[in-house]
Amino acid sequence: MRIAHIADPHLGYRAYNRITSQGINRREADVFKAFQSALAKVAEIQPDLILIAGDLFHVVRPSNLTIQYTFREFASLRTKTDAPVVIIGGNHDSPRSADTGCILDLLGNLPGIYVAHTEYVQVPLKNLDTSVFCLCHRALPHLSSLKIEPDPSSKRNILLAHGTVEGIVRHAYDLFELQRSQVISDAWDYVAFGHYHCFTELAPNAYYAGSLEYTSTSIWSEANAPVDPATPEVSEVGPGHRVPDQLRGAKGFIEYDLDARKLLAFHKVETRRVIDLRPIDAKDLTAADINTMIERRVEGIPGGHAEKIVRLVIENLPRSVQQDLDWSLVRAIRSEALHFELQLRPPSRSARASDQRAAGVSRPLEEEWDEFARAYEVPREVDRERLISLGRDYLARQESGA
């Protein structure tokens, strides 16, 4: 019996204030395209069961366009495969209040689609002699009282969960951590996780599928291991279930054989390229030196920087040198890239960031701010990207004493 394990589509995600000719946010269109590609591949491989491990939507109240698009895609999928679909709610698409309706319920009106977003429930699929136990995000506060174990009367048992397992990077908004002993054991035929956006093996029968596009608050860390362009669309995983280096950072979904307990393939989905360039250490460099290095770093991107999402960090940059940088060059790069983020870190902050890395702290303050600002629910009229930019400017001024 084969399953398709998809996680974290984040439909409705928007960023960078660039729009398509149809007036849709460019990143929103990218996410739609990745999801459509994933479902098309699912229909092609014809699995017996389809699992979606949370955060189908990026926000609790997606736009009418997002809802219409999603419903249409699932309705189309039902005409191409009879495989049941089980969807759980994640932290992004589950309302905080129990008396608030959840948009995921709309999809439950389609035949063969089962939705769980409120509590820990068992979904029995009698035709498959299989039970799917749904540990949605809103059930995590009750972990200590839950009996998370397979049903002995089912031939196959799957745990579908959305949350952070111990040992996985934990973010500021992750209030609950899943202990490995709670959710991973040989008693399960498969454990499908969502929430962490990188394809990761936790056990031979337990995986994070990763997201379908770069939609997290830490896309740069995901992009630090770029996908090898020579990797085929379907990447077979050899004995021992080792993840090949060329798959690290890849986006896609998992195909798994429950009876053989074997990862059959990770089906890659084409995404917008995200490039985190090697940082520049500006110590003892002139503005002219730095300008040359910026140009060379950007020119060194395979295939060019046009239409890509790019970051370049300049460390140990005195404010006196910053003002002499070639900002016309930066503007030209920004006009051609989908997004070009130039992070300027003064000497004291760069040194502190190095100390933090040595001490095991993973990110500088700017990235902590980015994570908070992207996860925080802002009013519709607030430009999130502008808010993030203002926050960075404020941090830079505080650091320099300006």
C-alpha positions as a printed NumPy array, in Angstrom:
array([[  0.   ,   0.   ,   0.   ],
       [  1.48 ,   3.323,  -1.118],
       [  0.86 ,   6.734,   0.427],
       [  1.64 ,  10.289,  -0.662],
       [  2.745,  12.503,   2.223],
       [  2.424,  16.258,   1.578],
       [  3.025,  18.953,   4.2  ],
       [  2.878,  22.723,   4.6  ],
       [  1.584,  23.986,   1.23 ],
       [  0.83 ,  27.399,   2.848],
       [ -1.641,  28.429,   0.157],
       [ -2.247,  32.171,   0.221],
       [  1.299,  33.029,   1.308],
       [  2.357,  36.479,   0.071],
       [  5.646,  38.384,   0.102],
       [  7.693,  41.143,  -1.585],
       [  4.83 ,  43.196,  -3.063],
       [  5.431,  42.079,  -6.658],
       [  2.404,  41.072,  -8.715],
       [  1.736,  39.029, -11.828],
       [  0.015,  40.383, -14.937],
       [ -3.217,  39.011, -13.437],
       [ -2.733,  41.12 , -10.301],
       [ -1.758,  38.204,  -8.027],
       [  1.157,  38.458,  -5.62 ],
       [  4.131,  36.756,  -7.265],
       [  4.963,  34.567,  -4.293],
       [  1.313,  33.626,  -3.859],
       [  1.307,  32.508,  -7.501],
       [  4.529,  30.514,  -6.905],
       [  2.923,  28.671,  -3.992],
       [ -0.201,  27.927,  -6.053],
       [  1.976,  26.539,  -8.849],
       [  3.954,  24.284,  -6.493],
       [  0.76 ,  22.887,  -4.989],
       [ -0.778,  22.299,  -8.402],
       [  2.389,  20.494,  -9.531],
       [  2.368,  18.306,  -6.419],
       [ -1.266,  17.261,  -6.927],
       [ -0.635,  16.572, -10.609],
       [  2.22 ,  14.248,  -9.645],
       [  0.045,  12.577,  -7.002],
       [ -2.608,  11.893,  -9.639],
       [  0.096,  10.438, -11.885],
       [  1.563,   8.002,  -9.329],
       [ -1.911,   6.964,  -8.052],
       [ -1.186,   6.257,  -4.353],
       [ -3.718,   4.419,  -2.201],
       [ -3.874,   7.232,   0.375],
       [ -3.007,  10.941,   0.429],
       [ -1.949,  12.7  ,   3.643],
       [ -1.633,  16.466,   4.158],
       [  0.195,  17.168,   7.405],
       [ -1.073,  20.659,   8.258],
       [ -0.778,  24.291,   7.181],
       [ -2.653,  23.781,   3.94 ],
       [ -3.402,  27.52 ,   4.199],
       [ -1.009,  30.234,   5.323],
       [ -3.598,  32.128,   7.365],
       [ -6.766,  31.26 ,   9.272],
       [ -8.871,  33.445,   6.972],
       [ -7.504,  33.028,   3.439],
       [ -8.712,  35.255,   0.61 ],
       [-11.673,  34.32 ,  -1.573],
       [ -9.249,  33.7  ,  -4.428],
       [ -7.223,  31.248,  -2.327],
       [-10.337,  29.404,  -1.163],
       [-11.738,  29.17 ,  -4.683],
       [ -8.443,  27.953,  -6.108],
       [ -7.938,  25.336,  -3.376],
       [-11.449,  23.95 ,  -3.626],
       [-11.147,  23.714,  -7.401],
       [ -7.839,  21.831,  -7.176],
       [ -9.203,  19.284,  -4.72 ],
       [-12.398,  18.848,  -6.735],
       [-10.239,  18.185,  -9.789],
       [ -8.122,  15.7  ,  -7.834],
       [-11.24 ,  13.719,  -6.916],
       [-11.898,  13.145, -10.625],
       [ -8.388,  11.702, -11.111],
       [ -8.004,   9.386,  -8.109],
       [-10.231,   7.528,  -5.663],
       [ -7.574,   7.597,  -2.943],
       [ -8.918,   9.086,   0.299],
       [ -7.355,  12.35 ,   1.479],
       [ -6.766,  13.069,   5.176],
       [ -5.981,  16.688,   6.125],
       [ -5.051,  17.992,   9.579],
       [ -4.922,  21.575,  10.815],
       [ -1.583,  23.254,  11.468],
       [ -0.684,  26.326,  13.486],
       [ -1.27 ,  28.634,  10.493],
       [ -4.718,  27.458,   9.415],
       [ -6.3  ,  26.552,  12.771],
       [ -8.23 ,  29.276,  14.624],
       [ -7.212,  29.836,  18.235],
       [-10.784,  29.84 ,  19.509],
       [-12.794,  26.618,  19.552],
       [-15.993,  28.442,  18.598],
       [-14.461,  29.917,  15.43 ],
       [-15.2  ,  28.08 ,  12.215],
       [-12.263,  26.62 ,  10.303],
       [-11.966,  26.973,   6.53 ],
       [-10.625,  23.411,   6.303],
       [-14.156,  22.13 ,   6.99 ],
       [-15.154,  23.32 ,   3.525],
       [-12.973,  20.631,   1.946],
       [-14.672,  17.958,   4.031],
       [-17.724,  18.427,   1.821],
       [-15.888,  16.77 ,  -1.058],
       [-16.162,  12.967,  -1.285],
       [-13.299,  11.006,   0.206],
       [-11.73 ,  13.974,   2.043],
       [-11.425,  13.79 ,   5.834],
       [-10.501,  16.833,   7.924],
       [ -9.329,  17.071,  11.558],
       [ -8.354,  20.38 ,  13.127],
       [ -9.785,  20.496,  16.646],
       [ -8.679,  17.448,  18.628],
       [ -6.817,  14.147,  18.423],
       [ -9.03 ,  11.775,  16.431],
       [ -8.863,   8.429,  14.668],
       [ -9.986,   8.292,  11.041],
       [-10.784,   4.655,  10.132],
       [-10.489,   3.848,   6.424],
       [-12.23 ,   0.491,   6.293],
       [-11.725,  -0.106,   2.572],
       [ -7.967,   0.077,   3.173],
       [ -8.033,  -1.676,   6.574],
       [ -6.09 ,   1.362,   7.769],
       [ -6.49 ,   3.919,  10.557],
       [ -5.053,   7.433,  10.444],
       [ -4.595,   9.048,  13.845],
       [ -4.717,  12.832,  13.48 ],
       [ -2.639,  14.87 ,  15.912],
       [ -3.507,  18.375,  14.744],
       [ -1.846,  21.487,  16.122],
       [ -4.727,  22.408,  18.412],
       [ -4.458,  19.024,  20.143],
       [ -0.849,  19.633,  21.242],
       [ -1.752,  21.389,  24.545],
       [ -3.411,  18.131,  25.623],
       [ -0.455,  15.879,  24.812],
       [  0.074,  14.726,  28.387],
       [ -3.451,  13.319,  28.571],
       [ -3.528,  11.707,  25.126],
       [ -3.081,   8.001,  24.499],
       [ -1.104,   8.026,  21.268],
       [ -0.92 ,   4.432,  20.107],
       [ -2.065,   2.319,  17.123],
       [ -5.361,   0.456,  16.88 ],
       [ -4.622,  -3.301,  17.037],
       [ -7.807,  -4.014,  15.077],
       [ -6.437,  -2.119,  12.032],
       [ -4.018,  -3.859,   9.696],
       [ -2.153,  -0.586,   9.153],
       [ -1.807,   2.42 ,  11.439],
       [ -0.556,   5.883,  10.542],
       [  0.121,   8.851,  12.812],
       [ -0.379,  12.217,  11.088],
       [  1.   ,  15.067,  13.208],
       [  1.797,  18.779,  12.974],
       [  4.403,  20.031,  15.417],
       [  8.061,  20.173,  16.419],
       [  9.731,  16.915,  17.419],
       [ 12.595,  17.13 ,  19.914],
       [ 15.891,  17.537,  18.105],
       [ 14.325,  19.639,  15.338],
       [ 14.903,  23.414,  15.227],
       [ 12.452,  25.025,  17.616],
       [ 11.151,  28.54 ,  16.999],
       [  9.894,  31.18 ,  19.396],
       [  6.265,  30.425,  18.55 ],
       [  6.628,  26.66 ,  19.166],
       [  5.015,  26.363,  22.597],
       [  4.84 ,  22.573,  22.564],
       [  7.48 ,  20.014,  21.705],
       [  6.753,  16.411,  20.76 ],
       [  8.951,  13.925,  22.576],
       [ 10.261,  11.236,  20.244],
       [  9.034,   8.518,  22.601],
       [  5.503,   9.938,  22.327],
       [  5.193,   9.838,  18.559],
       [  7.867,   7.615,  17.014],
       [  7.915,   3.835,  17.386],
       [  7.958,   0.682,  15.282],
       [  4.329,   0.112,  16.269],
       [  3.313,   2.669,  13.638],
       [  3.449,   1.699,   9.988],
       [  4.214,   5.322,   9.172],
       [  4.443,   8.656,  10.983],
       [  3.834,  11.707,   8.757],
       [  4.965,  15.017,  10.207],
       [  4.29 ,  18.586,   9.169],
       [  5.489,  21.984,  10.497],
       [  9.254,  21.761,   9.887],
       [  9.861,  22.882,   6.296],
       [ 12.826,  20.65 ,   5.402],
       [ 12.619,  17.062,   4.182],
       [ 13.954,  15.082,   7.161],
       [ 14.083,  11.448,   8.197],
       [ 13.475,  10.914,  11.924],
       [ 13.25 ,   7.115,  11.702],
       [ 12.88 ,   4.622,   8.845],
       [  9.096,   4.967,   9.254],
       [  8.895,   8.653,  10.307],
       [  9.489,  11.735,   8.135],
       [  8.968,  15.43 ,   7.749],
       [  8.017,  15.882,   4.1  ],
       [  9.012,  19.548,   4.213],
       [  7.102,  22.393,   2.573],
       [  6.254,  22.687,  -1.12 ],
       [  7.781,  26.17 ,  -1.428],
       [  9.977,  28.514,   0.604],
       [  7.377,  30.026,   2.919],
       [  8.909,  29.831,   6.401],
       [ 10.446,  32.583,   8.492],
       [ 13.898,  31.057,   7.913],
       [ 14.075,  30.53 ,   4.157],
       [ 17.773,  31.431,   4.137],
       [ 18.753,  28.489,   6.322],
       [ 16.687,  26.233,   4.047],
       [ 18.45 ,  27.643,   0.986],
       [ 21.951,  27.073,   2.369],
       [ 21.825,  23.57 ,   0.899],
       [ 20.768,  24.228,  -2.717],
       [ 19.224,  21.558,  -4.882],
       [ 21.587,  19.997,  -7.394],
       [ 20.153,  20.871, -10.846],
       [ 21.235,  17.43 , -12.081],
       [ 19.001,  15.649,  -9.566],
       [ 16.149,  13.889, -11.414],
       [ 12.566,  14.839, -10.698],
       [ 12.026,  11.604,  -8.779],
       [ 14.983,  10.879,  -6.518],
       [ 15.205,   7.29 ,  -5.344],
       [ 16.4  ,   6.78 ,  -1.777],
       [ 18.729,   3.853,  -1.314],
       [ 19.163,   1.242,   1.435],
       [ 19.212,   2.598,   4.968],
       [ 16.927,   5.475,   4.   ],
       [ 19.826,   7.913,   3.834],
       [ 18.922,  11.306,   2.392],
       [ 21.244,  12.091,  -0.551],
       [ 23.096,  15.396,  -0.253],
       [ 21.454,  16.683,  -3.437],
       [ 18.032,  16.427,  -1.748],
       [ 18.87 ,  18.653,   1.194],
       [ 16.843,  21.83 ,   0.816],
       [ 14.681,  20.321,  -1.924],
       [ 10.928,  20.905,  -1.94 ],
       [  8.385,  18.225,  -2.721],
       [  6.52 ,  15.31 ,  -1.19 ],
       [  7.09 ,  11.723,  -0.085],
       [  5.908,   8.461,  -1.607],
       [  6.09 ,   5.626,   0.926],
       [  5.261,   1.9  ,   0.86 ],
       [  3.514,   0.938,   4.118],
       [  3.744,  -2.822,   3.634],
       [  7.438,  -2.822,   2.738],
       [  8.122,   0.057,   5.164],
       [ 10.217,   1.714,   2.521],
       [ 10.645,   5.258,   1.288],
       [ 10.014,   4.861,  -2.424],
       [ 10.781,   8.375,  -3.606],
       [ 10.925,  12.04 ,  -2.786],
       [  9.116,  13.762,  -5.632],
       [ 10.669,  17.159,  -6.166],
       [  8.526,  20.177,  -6.996],
       [  9.943,  23.108,  -8.946],
       [ 10.185,  26.286,  -6.852],
       [ 11.382,  29.848,  -7.104],
       [ 15.161,  29.843,  -6.567],
       [ 16.278,  31.166,  -3.19 ],
       [ 19.97 ,  32.1  ,  -3.   ],
       [ 21.817,  32.9  ,   0.231],
       [ 25.151,  34.277,  -0.982],
       [ 28.398,  33.842,   0.902],
       [ 28.718,  36.773,   3.348],
       [ 31.203,  39.604,   2.863],
       [ 33.51 ,  40.497,   5.762],
       [ 33.948,  44.259,   5.395],
       [ 36.678,  44.595,   8.017],
       [ 39.475,  46.85 ,   6.688],
       [ 37.77 ,  47.1  ,   3.275],
       [ 36.981,  50.342,   1.456],
       [ 33.555,  51.073,  -0.017],
       [ 35.029,  50.494,  -3.477],
       [ 36.285,  47.051,  -2.409],
       [ 32.859,  46.142,  -1.051],
       [ 31.068,  47.386,  -4.176],
       [ 33.284,  45.15 ,  -6.293],
       [ 32.593,  42.159,  -4.037],
       [ 28.835,  42.758,  -4.122],
       [ 28.922,  42.817,  -7.91 ],
       [ 31.038,  39.662,  -8.106],
       [ 28.882,  37.757,  -5.613],
       [ 25.719,  38.552,  -7.557],
       [ 27.309,  37.892, -10.954],
       [ 28.43 ,  34.491,  -9.657],
       [ 24.85 ,  33.226,  -9.253],
       [ 24.342,  30.372, -11.758],
       [ 21.833,  31.525, -14.357],
       [ 21.924,  35.096, -13.067],
       [ 19.952,  36.829, -10.32 ],
       [ 16.903,  37.884, -12.358],
       [ 13.59 ,  36.743, -10.869],
       [ 15.328,  35.003,  -7.947],
       [ 15.147,  35.635,  -4.192],
       [ 18.619,  36.62 ,  -3.034],
       [ 20.267,  37.619,   0.238],
       [ 23.736,  39.021,   0.815],
       [ 25.036,  39.768,   4.313],
       [ 27.85 ,  42.279,   4.831],
       [ 29.458,  41.901,   8.247],
       [ 31.71 ,  44.28 ,  10.173],
       [ 30.544,  47.262,   8.117],
       [ 31.233,  50.665,   9.763],
       [ 28.49 ,  53.227,   9.285],
       [ 31.013,  55.63 ,   7.782],
       [ 31.666,  53.165,   4.953],
       [ 28.02 ,  52.191,   4.525],
       [ 27.025,  55.593,   3.183],
       [ 29.614,  55.325,   0.391],
       [ 28.344,  52.027,  -0.993],
       [ 27.104,  52.014,  -4.583],
       [ 23.376,  52.19 ,  -3.876],
       [ 22.593,  52.606,  -7.56 ],
       [ 24.082,  49.115,  -8.078],
       [ 21.937,  47.753,  -5.246],
       [ 18.812,  49.35 ,  -6.727],
       [ 19.611,  47.864, -10.139],
       [ 19.947,  44.39 ,  -8.635],
       [ 16.687,  44.839,  -6.736],
       [ 14.854,  45.889,  -9.87 ],
       [ 15.836,  42.659, -11.636],
       [ 15.6  ,  40.137,  -8.8  ],
       [ 12.225,  39.196,  -7.388],
       [ 13.73 ,  40.16 ,  -4.042],
       [ 17.253,  41.247,  -3.093],
       [ 17.927,  41.557,   0.614],
       [ 21.144,  43.309,   1.591],
       [ 21.768,  42.91 ,   5.315],
       [ 24.302,  45.33 ,   6.76 ],
       [ 25.77 ,  44.425,  10.143],
       [ 28.033,  46.859,  12.034],
       [ 31.212,  45.507,  13.691],
       [ 29.877,  45.021,  17.219],
       [ 26.8  ,  43.132,  16.017],
       [ 28.834,  40.951,  13.66 ],
       [ 31.17 ,  40.011,  16.51 ],
       [ 28.227,  39.211,  18.761],
       [ 26.649,  37.092,  16.022],
       [ 29.903,  35.107,  15.778],
       [ 29.942,  34.604,  19.553],
       [ 26.326,  33.448,  19.438],
       [ 27.091,  30.918,  16.716],
       [ 30.   ,  29.593,  18.771],
       [ 27.732,  29.311,  21.809],
       [ 25.089,  27.458,  19.826],
       [ 22.643,  30.332,  19.271],
       [ 21.553,  29.934,  15.682],
       [ 20.601,  33.388,  14.396],
       [ 21.352,  37.108,  14.798],
       [ 18.803,  39.598,  16.076],
       [ 17.656,  40.68 ,  12.614],
       [ 16.504,  37.158,  11.825],
       [ 14.767,  36.832,  15.195],
       [ 12.894,  40.038,  14.311],
       [ 12.035,  38.654,  10.869],
       [ 10.601,  35.49 ,  12.417],
       [  8.483,  37.425,  14.899],
       [  7.227,  39.951,  12.34 ],
       [  6.29 ,  37.307,   9.763],
       [  4.422,  35.162,  12.319],
       [  2.625,  38.076,  13.984],
       [ -0.95 ,  38.742,  12.842],
       [ -0.951,  42.306,  11.503],
       [ -4.009,  44.258,  10.299],
       [ -4.728,  43.914,   6.571],
       [ -3.821,  47.543,   5.904],
       [ -0.292,  47.099,   7.302],
       [  2.44 ,  46.397,   4.739],
       [  4.301,  43.507,   6.375],
       [  7.456,  43.915,   4.28 ],
       [  7.586,  47.619,   5.133],
       [  7.146,  46.773,   8.819],
       [ 10.033,  44.297,   8.656],
       [ 12.248,  46.823,   6.877],
       [ 11.502,  49.53 ,   9.447],
       [ 12.333,  47.119,  12.247],
       [ 15.687,  46.306,  10.69 ],
       [ 16.492,  49.988,  10.256],
       [ 15.641,  50.621,  13.899],
       [ 17.922,  47.798,  15.04 ],
       [ 20.76 ,  49.155,  12.908],
       [ 20.357,  52.671,  14.362],
       [ 20.275,  51.341,  17.931],
       [ 23.42 ,  49.311,  17.332],
       [ 25.338,  52.217,  15.824],
       [ 24.089,  54.699,  18.405],
       [ 22.605,  56.906,  15.698]])
